Amino acid sequence: MLSILIPTYNYNIYTLLENVHKQLEKSSIIAEIIVSDDHSTSFVEINREIVSFPNTTYLFQNKNLGRTKNREVLAKEASYNWLLFLDADVLPLTPFFIKNYIDAIQEHLDVIFGGITYQESVPSVDQYLRWHYGKHRESQSIEKRNRQPWFIISQNLLIKKEVFFKANVSKENRYGLDNLFSNRLKTLNTKILHIDNPVVHLGLETNTCFLKKTLDAIETTIHYENSGLMENNLSSLQKSYTFLKKKKITRLFLRLIAPFKNRIQKNLVGRSPSLFLFDLYKLQHYTSLKNNRNA
C-alpha cells in the first residue's frame, strides 16, 4: 500500500497525475494520491480537476507554507506506511515507474531513491546552467550514488512514514534543505537502497534564479551547521572549505578570486558555463560567509 504525495506551487500537475494514474490502473497496487497546493496563484483551476481521478485528494493551503512544511502536511494526511514524494515538475521516465518501486520494497529498508534525469533536448540559453548542472551533477548512476548513499534528491523519493518524520527536522521555508535531510538520514543510520527508476526533471529555472537559489542554499547550510543540525564535512563544498581553512589560506583564496568574480558570473549565465567555475563561485560565497562569522 502506497501514498503518493505531491507538493505543488504554481505548476500544472495534470499531466503528472494522468501518468501516475495510468500506471496504477495497470497494476493491482493499493494506493492513494494526495496533492497539496501551497497557496498557488496559477494553474489552480486545472489542478483542481485532478479530483476526477480515483483515490485522489487535492488540498489547497490558505497560506504559503514552503516546500518542507508542505511535505509534512502531506505526510500527516497519508494513510499508508510507504510515502512516495514526487515534485510537481517531474514525469516518470518509464511506464513501470510505480511497479519498480513496489518491487524494490523490503521490510528492512527505510528509503528507496530512484534518481533524477533530464531531457536530452538543449534548453534556451537563459536556462542552460540549470540543465547543464542537472545532467552532470544530479543525474548519476547507481554506482556513483552508492559512494555516498545518504545523499538523496527529494524530487523522487520513497520513504517510510516514521523515518520521514524523524528526518524532516526543519519546517523553515528555505532553499537547500535536501542537504539537511540527507544529513539526517546519515545520522539516523537509515537503510537506503538506490535503484534505476528516475523521473525527468522538467522545471528549469533561469540562470539568474538558479544562481540566487544556489547562494540561498549555501546560507541554509551554514545556518544549520551553526545550529548543530548539520555536519560541516558532508558535501564537497564543505570539504573544500575545510581544506582551505586547514592550510590557513581562506583569506588568500578570497583575495585571489575577487578580481574574477564578475567574469565568473558572466560565464555561468552564458552559452558554455563551466561547472568548475560554478564550484569556485559557490566556494567563494561559502568561504566569505564563514570567514565573516568567524571574524
HUDA-V432867 format. One line per field, one symbol per residue. phi: phi as a letter, one per 20 degrees, with the letter a starting at -180 (. if undefined). psi: psi as a letter, one per 40 degrees, with the letter a starting at -180 (. if undefined). A space follows every 10 residues. Layout:
# HUDA-V432867
phi=???
psi=???
This chain:
# HUDA-V432867
phi=.cdedcebbl bfdfffffff fffffecdfe bcccddeemf dcmfffffff fffflcdddd febfenffff ffgfffffed feddecffec cgfcfdgfgg fffefcffed bcdeocccff ffffgfcfff fffffedeec ffgffffcff fcdffbbdbf gffgffeeed dfecenffff fffffffflf edddcebede eeedffgfff ffffffffff gfgeffenec fdceefffff fgffffelcf ffgfffegfd ffffffffee fcfeffffff gfffffffff fffef
psi=hhhhhhiihf hheddddddd dddddeifhh iihhhhhffi eiedddddee eeiifhhhhh ieihdidddd ddddddeidi dhhhhhidfi hidieedddd dddehideid hhheiiiiid hhaideeddd dddddeddgi iddddedgde hihedghhii dddddddgdh eigiieeddd dddddddefi hhhhiggiih hdghiidddd dddddddddd ddddddeeeh iefdiddddd ddddddeffd ddddddddee ddddddddea dgihdddddd dddddddddd ddde.
